[in-house]
Every structure is written in structure tokens, then in C-alpha cells.
Amino acid sequence: MIKSILVGLTTILCMTACAQESAINSSLKSIHWVPMQTKDKQFVYVDSSLRKQLTQKFYGAEPFTHTGYAIVSNEKNQHALINSKGDFIENYSDTDLGLQPLGQVTLLMKRREHEKKLPFWNWNWNIMGGGVKKTATYVKVEIRVLETDQILLDKDVPYDENEYSSAAYDLDDKHFVLNGNLYELKNQHLKKLSTKIDMILENGRYIPPAENRFEIYDIQHKRPIFSNLVGVDKIDLFWNGQPLQLDSINQDRYKPTIPKLLKDNNTDAIYVFPQYEKALPKQIKQATAAQMAFLKEVSLVYSVNNSPYFILGRFNYDHEVWAYDWLYLDKDGNLLDEINVKDFFILDQVGYLVWPDKHMLFTKNTLEKDWKTGKIKYVYQTEALYLINVKKGEQDPTMGLWNAEAKKWDLPPNFQHIDILDGKQQIFSLQIQKDGPFTLYNNITRQQIGTKSYDTINPSGLVRVKGTENKDNYYYIDIYTGKEYKE
């Protein structure tokens, strides 16, 4: 899994529409309303100066989207959707609601579970005498554009097969992918194109679904830029005129949707995950004897985005934890012992760092003699910050914030938990004692934010504290200033 940054879509409109859109944008940008908890434990919407914006009170409320919509709930924990005038777009019900802004349009996803009668041939007969189950749990899923009421999805699917989502991924400023379908956004209307997409690449490139022959497209071209690609797990190279085959490359426990090595049957060129943007060299031009010995044991090959390099990994069975040793190859066929690249990471299946590893991040004498590092997590949108688990002798593991650029701890590994609230602004929540409260911390200013602590702090600003009679109380704060939206 490789780091990717998903950005919102923008629309390209005609001159008249742009003028209208400008007026809309002006009003939308003023909507930054947050739920403030009242003394009776309900919520009203206020702006950043705590001025009330709507007269209604709600038992539960989420912040408004910049497009002017919010989800609220009543005393029965039913959900509803309102607009910035306080009008109900969706009345209270047991249906789950979710909002996804896309530029200046908003997707609403509705999800409702229900029991559906099955035809008798699909009844579940319990041979142990437990009766016959004649129904199954289904999910009614709908996704629509709020601004135009355009229906994008309307399905009734078995519970176990519901993989639909409102998460949208952009290819360029007017094309995005939703649930594997490619859409074009124009004048607040989403046109579903015939293309299906299995994998999104950089710079408007993508790979459609295929059985065993793959193609790579560019959104600007109607024809594939690469075709007749097949998945392989072997790489054939030449060194000093002699053939060398690397086998069992990039083997996964679970077969990926798109193979990590794609071979062009027309040219024999091999394109490498994650971006498949450049072909591996067929000829090794420069290497030492030690590098060639390493190369013969390589089992992992990745292409480094926006660079001439490939990463070669050799599994190290002597390590106490799952780990690789590393070598590098440039597109001209030169083997290298090290490279200098930024903003590229290889993660395991649960999101922890594989490359760069701890040997690259730490200097030799950084850790105390009895300290051992555990899982490492990169702080996205920062230059070189990493959350690192450290075990000090026989003590329980703790966490610290490591600055790989400065080669020092920004926060020493003395914390039970460090949670990322805003990586770009370097806002964290810190827990010092086990099962203790969390405090806000700004790593840029190196200061605690506010004076309060909370049982949990969500990146949206939703916090949980123990109220009267030991009941949980939820309300919102500003994670950047510590201001509480609470009477």
C-alpha cells in the first residue's frame, strides 16, 4: 500500500455558469457552523464567534459541510438531514446517512438494513432441528447529488455483499471514480461514463478491470497507452551478457486485483507497482559482486514514484521481526546501495511502515541499549515525522514522535498513545498514563493547546468526557485553539 493524497474535485463551467458558481461559492465559504452544546445537553449551530445561526435544537449534530448540509439526530437516535436554512431535506428515520462534499456538490449516501423474504429454494434449512430461516438481511443503498437530486446509485444488496461507499477519488479536475465507475462532473451534473476502473494511478492514469490481459489508460486518451499486459512473478535480466532470472517476486498472501508486475507481451517490458509508470531495465550495467549476490535473493520490487529508481527488497530471516534488507536500481540499470527520495513509503496490510525502515530513520546511537522499536507509522503531509512504538526493557511499550530530518525525538517515547488529528498542521492528542485522559498538542509551536483534557478526541473536534452519574458526554472543540463549543 502506497501513500496517496485524495483531493476534492473542482468543476469547469461556461462563462455564465462560472458567474453563478462564484456567487454560490461566496455564500458557501461563509458556512463554517459547528454544533454547540447547550446547558440542557442539546445542540444549536453557531459560527466561530459563537453566534447562533439556527433556532432549532438537536439531540445530536454534526458540523456543516462547506456546501451547506448537516446530519442531526433526535432523542430516539434517529438521523435527519438539514440545510443551512434549517429545512429538513431528509426527515428523522432509522436510515444511516452520510455526506461527501465534492467541490461544490454534495453526495448523500443512505443505508438502511431490512429483512427480506427469500424464495423457498434459498431458505436456510437447519438440519439440527433449529427451524427454517426464510429471510435474509439486506441493505438498501442510495447515493444521490443533493444539489440536483440526481440518483447515482439505488441498490438492494445482501448485507454481506454491501461494498458500496460514497468515497470518491479524482483523476483530474472533472473526472472522479465512485464505486469503480468513472464519472464526469459538469454544471453540478455527474455523467456516468462507460468506463469501469479497478485501479487509479497518478496523472489521470487508470487500469480498467480485466481477467488476465490488462491495459493502462490516460483520461485524455480514448485508447490505452499500454495494452496486452499480463501479470508475472519473474524478472529476466542480463549481466555481462549472461541471463539472470529473479523468481517469486512480489508474492502476496492474497492475490491483488492488479498484479504488481505487468509485462508488455509486445515489447517484454515489465512495469512495476505502484504507478507502473516506467519499465525495469533489462540489462544490469553497473554492480559490485556483493550487489549481484544480493540481487539474486531479491523477492520484492517496487517502483518509486516520480523518480528514476526501483526498490529491491531481500527478506532477512535473521531479524526478530518481519523485515527486509534493501538495494536499489535506477532505470539505466545501475545498482545502488542508497537513494535519496521523499514522500514515498511502502506499508504493510494494516498501514505500518516497511520502507524506509528503522535502520534508515535512526542513527546508530539514537536508542538506549535496552530499547527496541516496534511498529512505525508515518505522519502524512509532514516532511519527516514518524510515530514509533518503543519497548524499554521489560516495561510496557510506549510511543514517541521521531523527526527523521533532525534525527531527534520531537516527543520522547514516554506516551501511552499519540493520535494524529491534523498531520499537516502537526496537531496531536497525547495520552501520558494508561487509560488516562488526552490533551491537545501543537508540534510546530511545541506547546499544549488549551488546558483541558478529554477521554477521547476525534479529528473532527468531537470529544468525550465523563459527565454526571459517570455517563459519557459528547461535544465539539476547536482542535487548533482548544475553544470548547459548550455552554
Legacy VTK file of the C-alpha trace (Angstrom):
# vtk DataFile Version 3.0
C-alpha trace
ASCII
DATASET POLYDATA
POINTS 487 float
0.000 0.000 0.000
1.457 3.366 -1.034
0.746 6.783 0.345
-1.820 8.663 -1.708
-3.404 12.079 -1.182
-7.031 12.453 -2.280
-8.141 15.957 -3.198
-11.614 17.370 -3.843
-12.911 17.789 -7.351
-13.416 21.188 -8.952
-15.707 21.945 -11.854
-15.018 23.630 -15.195
-18.066 25.586 -16.320
-19.058 28.032 -19.058
-18.805 31.798 -18.510
-22.408 32.252 -17.328
-22.266 29.222 -15.051
-18.961 30.432 -13.609
-20.545 33.736 -12.632
-23.373 31.869 -10.926
-20.901 29.484 -9.292
-18.888 32.438 -7.973
-21.954 33.742 -6.181
-22.639 30.263 -4.800
-19.039 29.886 -3.661
-19.203 33.199 -1.838
-22.155 32.028 0.237
-20.809 28.523 0.736
-17.482 29.726 2.068
-19.319 31.518 4.894
-20.751 28.243 6.193
-18.435 27.026 8.917
-21.015 26.219 11.535
-20.333 23.954 14.471
-22.755 22.315 16.947
-22.566 23.969 20.387
-23.822 22.005 23.368
-26.403 23.845 25.453
-26.923 23.553 29.200
-29.729 21.031 28.624
-27.271 18.797 26.693
-28.774 19.542 23.291
-27.064 21.260 20.355
-27.500 24.514 18.465
-25.465 25.659 15.475
-23.077 28.581 15.954
-20.328 30.259 13.945
-16.717 30.672 15.097
-17.766 33.660 17.254
-20.407 31.505 18.980
-23.255 33.445 17.361
-26.348 31.250 16.981
-27.191 30.547 13.313
-30.316 28.380 13.558
-33.143 28.470 16.077
-33.641 24.686 16.291
-32.128 22.447 18.951
-30.995 18.892 18.262
-30.114 15.953 20.499
-27.153 15.174 18.249
-25.482 17.139 15.463
-22.509 17.038 13.110
-20.670 20.099 11.722
-21.999 21.594 8.489
-20.259 20.752 5.240
-18.914 23.750 3.348
-21.692 23.053 0.830
-24.340 23.790 3.446
-25.664 20.476 4.815
-25.518 18.697 8.176
-26.726 15.462 9.757
-28.662 15.766 13.025
-30.350 13.284 15.357
-33.272 13.193 17.794
-33.856 11.663 21.223
-34.533 8.256 19.581
-31.097 8.379 17.904
-32.771 8.670 14.523
-30.965 10.697 11.874
-32.100 13.530 9.610
-30.523 15.900 7.077
-30.900 19.686 7.178
-29.681 22.563 5.022
-28.281 25.919 6.112
-31.808 27.360 6.433
-32.745 24.677 8.917
-35.053 22.943 6.429
-35.285 19.156 6.666
-34.081 17.544 3.439
-34.440 14.069 4.978
-36.768 13.570 7.938
-35.832 11.593 11.044
-35.634 7.845 10.444
-33.556 4.791 11.281
-31.746 5.089 7.936
-27.989 5.722 8.209
-26.934 8.947 6.452
-23.507 10.054 5.234
-22.301 13.193 3.443
-19.427 13.539 0.979
-18.721 17.027 -0.466
-17.195 17.041 -3.973
-16.144 20.555 -4.886
-19.429 22.460 -4.848
-21.736 19.452 -4.953
-22.627 17.068 -2.147
-23.209 13.337 -2.215
-25.741 11.893 0.220
-25.460 8.189 0.979
-28.461 6.468 2.589
-28.135 2.993 4.048
-30.995 1.026 5.612
-30.924 -2.601 6.766
-34.057 -4.722 6.436
-35.154 -8.360 6.443
-36.130 -9.634 3.014
-38.253 -12.699 2.268
-36.408 -15.310 0.240
-37.779 -17.657 -2.405
-38.216 -21.144 -0.942
-35.218 -22.522 -2.850
-32.998 -20.080 -0.920
-34.394 -20.914 2.528
-31.750 -21.831 5.078
-32.682 -25.273 6.412
-31.195 -26.145 9.783
-30.709 -29.910 9.751
-30.078 -29.894 13.531
-33.712 -29.013 14.201
-33.393 -25.256 14.552
-36.136 -24.477 12.061
-36.055 -22.799 8.669
-34.803 -19.273 8.079
-36.974 -17.767 5.354
-35.467 -14.259 5.355
-32.038 -12.657 4.954
-30.639 -9.279 5.941
-30.389 -6.874 3.009
-29.175 -3.294 2.743
-30.986 -0.652 0.722
-28.260 1.713 -0.545
-28.812 5.031 -2.292
-26.336 7.718 -3.359
-27.586 10.982 -4.825
-26.420 14.528 -5.535
-28.208 16.854 -3.118
-27.954 19.957 -5.276
-29.716 18.348 -8.264
-31.424 15.251 -6.781
-29.562 13.150 -9.342
-29.554 9.455 -8.348
-26.145 7.827 -8.792
-26.882 4.512 -7.096
-30.027 2.720 -5.964
-29.437 -0.898 -4.934
-30.851 -3.520 -2.614
-27.989 -5.895 -1.807
-27.342 -8.749 0.652
-25.712 -7.487 3.850
-22.508 -9.484 3.320
-22.140 -8.162 -0.248
-22.541 -4.477 0.518
-19.279 -2.866 -0.546
-20.729 0.435 -1.735
-19.251 3.682 -0.456
-19.601 7.428 -1.021
-15.810 7.887 -1.107
-14.828 9.454 -4.439
-11.323 9.566 -5.945
-10.332 12.138 -8.533
-8.495 11.525 -11.820
-8.414 15.203 -12.765
-10.463 18.313 -12.029
-13.591 16.966 -13.742
-13.385 13.173 -13.581
-13.677 11.013 -10.499
-14.244 7.381 -9.579
-17.086 6.242 -7.331
-17.600 2.539 -6.573
-15.493 1.553 -9.579
-17.391 3.767 -12.050
-15.931 6.765 -13.860
-17.952 9.991 -13.756
-17.564 13.374 -15.417
-18.613 16.402 -13.373
-20.048 19.382 -15.259
-22.535 22.056 -14.207
-23.285 20.131 -10.990
-24.303 17.100 -13.044
-22.440 13.797 -12.862
-22.326 11.888 -16.119
-21.576 8.201 -15.706
-19.148 7.134 -18.394
-18.972 3.608 -19.762
-15.525 3.028 -18.302
-15.034 0.862 -15.215
-11.886 1.336 -13.131
-10.084 -1.141 -10.877
-7.031 0.959 -10.007
-6.347 4.706 -10.021
-2.826 5.863 -10.889
-1.198 9.295 -10.847
-1.606 11.974 -13.519
-5.028 10.881 -14.741
-3.975 7.302 -15.481
-6.000 4.234 -14.553
-6.401 0.492 -15.108
-9.837 -0.962 -16.030
-10.965 -4.405 -14.777
-9.610 -7.402 -16.675
-9.341 -11.152 -16.331
-5.711 -11.631 -17.370
-4.910 -9.024 -20.063
-4.556 -5.529 -18.624
-4.469 -2.048 -20.141
-3.346 1.319 -18.799
-5.311 4.377 -19.901
-4.856 8.127 -19.658
-8.061 10.115 -19.098
-7.126 12.350 -22.045
-6.855 9.444 -24.493
-9.569 7.143 -25.772
-7.058 4.397 -26.490
-4.796 2.627 -23.976
-1.253 3.937 -23.602
-0.155 0.373 -22.701
-2.015 -2.794 -23.667
-1.601 -6.566 -23.797
-0.141 -6.550 -20.260
-0.026 -9.783 -18.274
0.806 -10.402 -14.644
4.141 -12.106 -13.944
6.199 -13.046 -10.888
9.556 -13.487 -12.613
12.028 -10.931 -13.960
14.605 -11.788 -16.653
17.779 -9.664 -16.608
21.204 -9.729 -18.233
24.561 -9.142 -16.537
27.773 -9.240 -18.563
25.846 -10.898 -21.370
24.610 -13.721 -19.111
20.907 -14.233 -18.271
19.739 -13.872 -14.682
16.202 -14.692 -13.575
14.600 -13.379 -10.376
11.672 -15.606 -9.436
8.855 -15.479 -6.875
8.779 -11.666 -6.920
6.119 -9.691 -5.012
4.250 -12.745 -3.785
1.210 -11.770 -1.703
-0.748 -13.824 0.750
-3.891 -12.694 -1.037
-3.868 -12.222 -4.788
-4.137 -8.496 -5.617
-6.754 -7.198 -8.058
-3.973 -5.928 -10.322
-0.675 -7.888 -10.390
2.292 -5.900 -9.072
4.391 -6.777 -12.111
2.810 -6.226 -15.544
4.677 -7.464 -18.610
4.050 -5.988 -22.060
3.827 -9.020 -24.344
4.646 -6.835 -27.344
7.956 -5.470 -26.005
8.711 -7.731 -22.991
8.977 -4.568 -20.873
7.952 -5.031 -17.221
6.090 -2.221 -15.439
6.129 -2.170 -11.641
3.660 -1.317 -8.854
2.513 1.165 -7.600
2.310 3.506 -10.606
3.504 1.276 -13.480
4.979 4.446 -14.952
8.371 3.138 -16.069
9.849 -0.133 -17.278
12.507 -2.067 -15.432
15.873 -2.073 -17.217
16.641 -5.389 -18.882
20.396 -5.021 -18.581
22.405 -4.560 -15.363
25.151 -2.149 -16.393
26.983 -1.434 -13.169
27.186 -3.529 -9.990
29.618 -4.894 -7.434
29.950 -8.592 -6.647
28.158 -8.063 -3.320
25.306 -6.250 -5.058
24.912 -9.068 -7.588
24.816 -11.646 -4.792
22.086 -9.551 -3.114
20.157 -9.204 -6.381
19.859 -12.975 -6.791
17.935 -13.162 -3.490
15.530 -10.269 -4.129
11.835 -11.052 -3.595
10.295 -7.544 -3.504
10.402 -4.928 -6.291
8.667 -1.532 -6.131
8.848 1.457 -8.461
9.492 4.784 -6.707
7.029 7.421 -7.901
8.370 10.492 -9.724
11.956 9.239 -9.707
14.295 7.067 -11.815
14.558 4.427 -9.057
13.280 0.991 -8.124
13.432 -0.504 -4.610
14.686 -4.082 -4.278
13.972 -5.991 -1.080
15.606 -9.168 0.226
13.848 -10.802 3.153
16.121 -11.036 6.189
15.386 -14.208 8.134
17.808 -13.196 10.911
15.669 -10.280 12.080
13.442 -10.782 15.112
10.581 -9.115 13.249
9.395 -9.229 9.644
11.981 -7.125 7.801
13.904 -6.677 4.567
17.353 -5.595 3.529
17.408 -3.097 0.681
19.146 -2.423 -2.610
18.201 -0.015 -5.379
18.192 0.059 -9.170
17.896 3.049 -11.481
16.139 2.996 -14.848
19.505 2.826 -16.637
20.452 -0.461 -14.966
22.832 0.726 -12.233
22.624 -0.959 -8.823
22.882 1.440 -5.868
23.303 0.970 -2.132
21.197 4.007 -1.256
18.911 6.643 -2.754
17.504 9.947 -1.553
13.765 10.253 -2.191
10.946 11.929 -0.285
7.256 11.255 0.091
7.416 7.552 -0.778
6.584 4.722 1.576
5.926 1.011 1.499
3.317 -0.011 4.057
2.125 -3.390 5.255
-1.507 -4.516 5.009
-2.512 -2.680 8.183
-0.727 0.568 7.329
2.559 0.288 9.224
5.863 1.253 7.664
8.047 -1.295 5.853
10.235 1.148 3.896
12.021 3.287 4.974
12.781 1.041 7.938
14.156 1.880 11.387
17.766 1.455 10.244
17.260 4.354 7.828
15.372 6.524 10.301
17.648 6.160 13.331
21.315 6.872 13.812
23.393 4.137 15.423
23.350 5.571 18.959
19.841 7.028 18.987
18.212 4.307 21.061
19.221 3.270 24.554
20.838 -0.173 24.850
17.722 -1.987 26.122
15.233 -0.178 23.823
13.570 -1.994 20.946
11.414 -0.380 18.288
8.080 -1.821 17.229
5.539 -0.613 14.693
6.273 2.630 12.841
3.643 4.932 11.349
4.375 7.874 9.048
2.597 11.166 9.823
1.064 12.068 6.457
1.626 15.540 4.982
4.749 16.133 7.057
8.335 16.169 5.878
9.793 13.529 8.166
7.677 12.757 11.234
7.017 9.208 12.428
5.066 7.715 15.329
7.178 4.920 16.780
6.409 2.255 19.371
9.318 1.651 21.744
9.739 -1.104 24.323
12.150 -0.158 27.094
13.413 -3.335 28.698
10.564 -5.114 30.478
8.251 -2.078 30.523
5.045 -1.884 28.505
5.522 -0.318 25.051
5.244 3.449 24.769
5.091 5.876 21.830
7.166 8.802 20.660
7.279 11.224 17.733
10.525 10.911 15.764
11.860 13.643 13.476
13.937 11.832 10.823
15.164 15.111 9.313
16.576 16.430 12.592
17.442 12.898 13.841
15.837 13.534 17.219
12.673 12.964 19.218
10.167 15.788 18.859
8.250 13.938 21.567
10.231 11.358 23.564
8.760 7.828 23.723
7.097 8.368 27.093
3.452 8.347 25.967
0.845 5.598 26.086
-0.754 6.893 22.887
-0.172 9.652 20.355
-3.028 10.181 17.878
-2.793 12.264 14.698
-5.558 14.868 14.484
-4.118 17.007 11.659
-0.821 15.844 10.161
-0.257 18.923 8.008
-0.685 21.308 10.950
1.034 18.798 13.296
-1.828 18.685 15.790
-1.779 15.605 18.046
-3.610 14.233 21.060
-1.365 12.845 23.808
-2.073 10.283 26.494
0.573 10.088 29.223
-0.884 7.497 31.590
-2.541 4.215 30.684
-6.317 4.712 30.479
-5.698 8.382 31.271
-7.053 11.480 29.507
-5.821 13.016 26.234
-4.539 16.560 25.791
-4.112 18.627 22.621
-0.597 19.376 21.390
0.815 21.572 18.607
4.159 20.146 17.492
5.050 23.231 15.440
4.837 25.584 18.431
5.863 22.784 20.852
3.007 23.762 23.164
-0.061 22.183 24.677
-3.284 23.597 23.246
-5.700 24.775 25.912
-5.794 23.494 29.480
-8.466 20.805 29.262
-8.136 17.028 28.839
-10.626 14.551 27.399
-11.300 10.811 27.391
-11.185 10.824 23.570
-10.528 13.458 20.910
-11.683 12.994 17.325
-10.039 14.830 14.356
-13.438 16.464 13.693
-13.245 18.051 17.159
-15.769 15.700 18.772
-14.640 14.886 22.324
-15.889 12.535 25.023
-15.786 13.211 28.749
-17.365 11.564 31.764
-20.329 13.617 32.891
-22.655 13.344 35.844
-23.509 9.847 37.075
-20.474 8.628 35.148
-22.306 8.989 31.812
-20.421 9.836 28.638
-20.899 13.384 27.371
-20.017 14.339 23.800
-19.464 17.828 22.409
-17.170 19.695 19.998
-13.979 21.678 20.410
-11.656 23.547 18.054
-8.584 21.294 17.921
-6.378 24.229 16.843
-7.217 26.603 19.709
-8.828 24.410 22.361
-12.025 26.503 22.277
-14.996 24.469 23.547
-18.375 24.719 21.834
-20.251 24.269 25.070
-22.355 26.491 27.284
LINES 1 488
487 0 1 2 3 4 5 6 7 8 9 10 11 12 13 14 15 16 17 18 19 20 21 22 23 24 25 26 27 28 29 30 31 32 33 34 35 36 37 38 39 40 41 42 43 44 45 46 47 48 49 50 51 52 53 54 55 56 57 58 59 60 61 62 63 64 65 66 67 68 69 70 71 72 73 74 75 76 77 78 79 80 81 82 83 84 85 86 87 88 89 90 91 92 93 94 95 96 97 98 99 100 101 102 103 104 105 106 107 108 109 110 111 112 113 114 115 116 117 118 119 120 121 122 123 124 125 126 127 128 129 130 131 132 133 134 135 136 137 138 139 140 141 142 143 144 145 146 147 148 149 150 151 152 153 154 155 156 157 158 159 160 161 162 163 164 165 166 167 168 169 170 171 172 173 174 175 176 177 178 179 180 181 182 183 184 185 186 187 188 189 190 191 192 193 194 195 196 197 198 199 200 201 202 203 204 205 206 207 208 209 210 211 212 213 214 215 216 217 218 219 220 221 222 223 224 225 226 227 228 229 230 231 232 233 234 235 236 237 238 239 240 241 242 243 244 245 246 247 248 249 250 251 252 253 254 255 256 257 258 259 260 261 262 263 264 265 266 267 268 269 270 271 272 273 274 275 276 277 278 279 280 281 282 283 284 285 286 287 288 289 290 291 292 293 294 295 296 297 298 299 300 301 302 303 304 305 306 307 308 309 310 311 312 313 314 315 316 317 318 319 320 321 322 323 324 325 326 327 328 329 330 331 332 333 334 335 336 337 338 339 340 341 342 343 344 345 346 347 348 349 350 351 352 353 354 355 356 357 358 359 360 361 362 363 364 365 366 367 368 369 370 371 372 373 374 375 376 377 378 379 380 381 382 383 384 385 386 387 388 389 390 391 392 393 394 395 396 397 398 399 400 401 402 403 404 405 406 407 408 409 410 411 412 413 414 415 416 417 418 419 420 421 422 423 424 425 426 427 428 429 430 431 432 433 434 435 436 437 438 439 440 441 442 443 444 445 446 447 448 449 450 451 452 453 454 455 456 457 458 459 460 461 462 463 464 465 466 467 468 469 470 471 472 473 474 475 476 477 478 479 480 481 482 483 484 485 486
